[in-house]
Every structure is written in structure tokens, then in C-alpha cells.
Amino acid sequence: MNRRAPVRAFSLVEVIIAVGLFTASVTAVIALLPAVTRQGAITTDTLAAQRLPDALKVELSRLASSGFDALAGQVPVMNQPFGAGLAFVATRDAARLHSRDYSPPTTGRIAEADQYFLIECGRFPDEPLRYDAQKHSLDLAVRVSWPYRVPGSATPTAEATRTQVAFTMSLTR
């Protein structure tokens, strides 16, 4: 008694459908890669921007060492919407930060091609945060925008095309 069991296999139609589904899945994954890469770059830049308050506080303290009231005089009172304030620039990795125009650092300026973040500080116009020489603190509204300069471009990018984050900080005497 030699019985042969029937051989079970996929039909040609089933194989074609499976290959088609696999191809569609791979195509969809590859199509998503640029969007995921772009979102990863945005997240990296946002995290770097969120590290800037500490570096900004150090730089503001350096500038205030020559006179707290002189520094406060350099920071304009902000208006609505946020206008141009005392400007700072930082590298993309947020490792270096310095004033763009006021009292340059002794370690040298950041090259224009490396200026990725623009940090603008403004004083509050109204109490209780308005600056007064009798107070022991300078309260600031800070806006960080990027990319300030794109490598290879001679001019800053338009403000409307930049990503922004804002925060407040207080500098004490």
C-alpha cells in the first residue's frame, strides 16, 4: 500500500498577490523615509534650541560684568508682536553662543556660515516684569529662531520661514 498524500502548494494567483503586497509595503516604507528624516532633523534642532537658555544666561552674565544697567540699556523694550531685540547667534549644535553686535567675545566670533540660531532678547514694557534700575533683576522675553543662516547663503533666511521657540528668563545682579 503505497498511498501518496496530496501535495499542498500556493497557487500562482496567491503568489502574485503576496509579491504585490510585499512590493507595496516596501514602497510605502521607502516613501516615508524623507518625512521621518526631516522630522528627526526638526526634533534635533528643537532640542538644541532648548539647551540655549543656559548658554544665554552665561553670555548675558558676561556682558553684565561690565555694567548691569549698561546691558539693560542695550536690550530694547519689546513691542507686540515681538520686535527685533538684543541679538545673539549660536551654532547648530548650540555649543557656542555670543552677542551678534554688542561686545564680541574674546574667543572670536562665530563664522557667518556657522550661525544657525538667532536669539533675540527684549525687555518687558509693563509691571511687574518691567526693568527698573532699583530692581535686582532683568527679566527678558527671549525668542529663538532657526535656521538663521543656511550654509552657503550670504544672507539670513526670511523670518517667516524660520521655526521659533520662546521663553522668559531672569538675570540677577
Secondary structure as the mmCIF struct_conf table of DSSP 4:
data_model
#
loop_
_struct_conf.conf_type_id
_struct_conf.id
_struct_conf.beg_label_comp_id
_struct_conf.beg_label_asym_id
_struct_conf.beg_label_seq_id
_struct_conf.end_label_comp_id
_struct_conf.end_label_asym_id
_struct_conf.end_label_seq_id
HELX_LH_PP_P HELX_LH_PP_P1 ARG A 3 ARG A 8
HELX_RH_AL_P HELX_RH_AL_P1 LEU A 12 ALA A 64
TURN_TY1_P TURN_TY1_P1 SER A 65 SER A 66
HELX_RH_AL_P HELX_RH_AL_P2 PHE A 68 GLN A 74
BEND BEND1 VAL A 75 VAL A 75
HELX_LH_PP_P HELX_LH_PP_P2 PRO A 76 PRO A 76
STRN STRN1 VAL A 77 VAL A 77
HELX_LH_PP_P HELX_LH_PP_P3 MET A 78 MET A 78
BEND BEND2 GLN A 80 PRO A 81
STRN STRN2 LEU A 86 ALA A 90
TURN_TY1_P TURN_TY1_P2 ARG A 92 ASP A 93
BEND BEND3 ALA A 94 ALA A 94
STRN STRN3 LEU A 97 SER A 99
BEND BEND4 ARG A 100 SER A 103
TURN_TY1_P TURN_TY1_P3 THR A 106 THR A 107
HELX_LH_PP_P HELX_LH_PP_P4 ARG A 109 ALA A 111
HELX_RH_3T_P HELX_RH_3T_P1 GLU A 112 ASP A 114
STRN STRN4 PHE A 117 ARG A 123
BEND BEND5 PRO A 125 ASP A 126
TURN_TY1_P TURN_TY1_P4 GLU A 127 LEU A 129
BEND BEND6 ARG A 130 ARG A 130
TURN_TY1_P TURN_TY1_P5 ALA A 133 GLN A 134
BEND BEND7 LYS A 135 HIS A 136
STRN STRN5 SER A 137 TRP A 146
BEND BEND8 TYR A 148 ARG A 149
TURN_TY1_P TURN_TY1_P6 PRO A 151 GLY A 152
BEND BEND9 ALA A 154 THR A 155
HELX_LH_PP_P HELX_LH_PP_P5 PRO A 156 ALA A 158
HELX_RH_3T_P HELX_RH_3T_P2 GLU A 159 THR A 161
BEND BEND10 ARG A 162 ARG A 162
STRN STRN6 THR A 163 THR A 172
#
